Structure formats: C-alpha cells, structure tokens
Amino acid sequence: MLNLGVGAYRTEELQPYVLNVVKKAENLMLEKGENNEYLPIEGLTTFNKATAELLLGAGNLVIKQGLFLYQVINNME
C-alpha cells in the first residue's frame, strides 16, 4: 500500500517509495547525459520562446525584441 500524501510517496513503514516509471525516466535522462537539477532562475529559454510564440504569435513585437518572457513553477502544498 502507498500513502499518496502531498508531494511524496511512502510505504506503510513510512519509507520513501520511487515509482518504477520515475526510475525509468531517471535512467533515460542519465543515458542521455542529462541531470535533474533545477532550471536557472530565468527558466528554459527554448520553452519560454516556444510558449510565447504559441500564445502571442511568432511575429509579435514582444518576442522579436525579447522584451518580456518568464517561466514560473508553483507548488502549493
């Protein structure tokens, strides 16, 4: 049985439990030479640009001049 409480998976003995899919994803990342470090404060540049182009349109002046893009992560517990 798993305790699916906020932000953590634990066994009945309160030991950390890592889901198999998470283990597989971590292994794939390691094979590619990636890590699971936090992104820099400005976020992932390619993600920010693609999102802005999707929301505002690729030709938007804000994007062309690089005026305003940011990425936030929210963890409400």
KABELPE-V513333 format. One line per field, one symbol per residue. phi: phi as a letter, one per 30 degrees, with the letter a starting at -180 (. if undefined). A space follows every 50 residues. Layout:
phi=???
This chain:
phi=.cccdeiacbdddidebcdeddddddddddddicbcddddediceddedd dddddcjeddeedecidababbcbbcc
